Amino acid sequence: MSTMTQKTHKSRTKSRRSHHGLKAKTLATCEKCEAKITPHQACPKCGHYRGRKILDITKRVLRTKRNKKNQQ
């Protein structure tokens, strides 16, 4: 027969799970358009990353307009 274990109190349980809390996302500022972006990614508004143009935003805008028109 096993020995009886003691009850785990709420404070002990919660302190064990203290690292489960959510952290706020860090944001960087785009060098070109001053928009808030996630670090290490191209800016979705202007398409620049580290001072260089990576994405062609005009093509993306035209494509989304065309897709929305086709869905209607």
C-alpha positions as MATLAB code, in Angstrom:
seq = 'MSTMTQKTHKSRTKSRRSHHGLKAKTLATCEKCEAKITPHQACPKCGHYRGRKILDITKRVLRTKRNKKNQQ';
ca = [
       0.000    0.000    0.000;
       1.408    3.383   -0.969;
       1.729    6.346    1.310;
      -0.668    9.235    1.013;
       0.664   12.228   -0.908;
      -0.017   15.764    0.181;
      -2.344   18.069   -1.682;
      -0.694   20.454   -4.132;
      -1.727   23.972   -3.217;
      -2.870   26.557   -5.770;
       0.126   28.798   -5.170;
       2.577   25.979   -5.838;
       0.756   24.973   -9.031;
       0.618   28.550  -10.306;
       4.259   29.245   -9.536;
       5.240   26.143  -11.481;
       3.309   27.474  -14.491;
       4.652   31.011  -14.210;
       6.633   30.720  -17.460;
       3.462   29.945  -19.464;
       2.481   33.616  -19.661;
       2.359   35.418  -22.998;
       4.933   38.025  -23.942;
       4.339   41.112  -26.034;
       5.620   40.991  -29.618;
       8.643   43.103  -30.376;
       8.220   45.541  -33.236;
      10.790   47.299  -35.367;
      10.391   50.463  -37.444;
      10.717   50.432  -41.226;
      13.563   52.667  -42.413;
      11.643   53.919  -45.456;
       8.014   54.396  -44.424;
       8.338   54.455  -40.593;
       5.713   51.693  -40.242;
       5.816   49.196  -37.369;
       6.881   45.749  -38.608;
       8.034   42.476  -37.117;
      11.834   42.228  -37.109;
      13.730   40.321  -39.825;
      10.880   40.579  -42.331;
      10.194   42.799  -45.316;
       7.795   45.684  -44.775;
       4.348   44.792  -46.163;
       3.554   48.446  -46.912;
       6.595   49.524  -48.927;
       8.400   46.223  -49.648;
      11.821   47.242  -48.280;
      14.119   45.194  -46.061;
      17.340   46.646  -44.640;
      17.263   49.554  -47.103;
      16.739   47.430  -50.220;
      13.535   46.877  -52.196;
      12.618   43.215  -51.910;
       8.888   43.029  -52.713;
       7.026   44.636  -55.591;
       3.973   45.967  -53.806;
       2.233   47.257  -56.938;
       1.914   43.728  -58.340;
       0.511   42.514  -55.033;
      -2.087   45.301  -54.898;
      -3.197   44.660  -58.472;
      -3.441   40.919  -57.804;
      -5.602   41.395  -54.691;
      -7.916   43.800  -56.528;
      -8.270   41.315  -59.376;
      -8.991   38.451  -56.970;
     -11.632   40.439  -55.105;
     -13.288   41.366  -58.388;
     -13.365   37.709  -59.503;
     -14.895   36.583  -56.194;
     -17.862   38.944  -56.542;
];
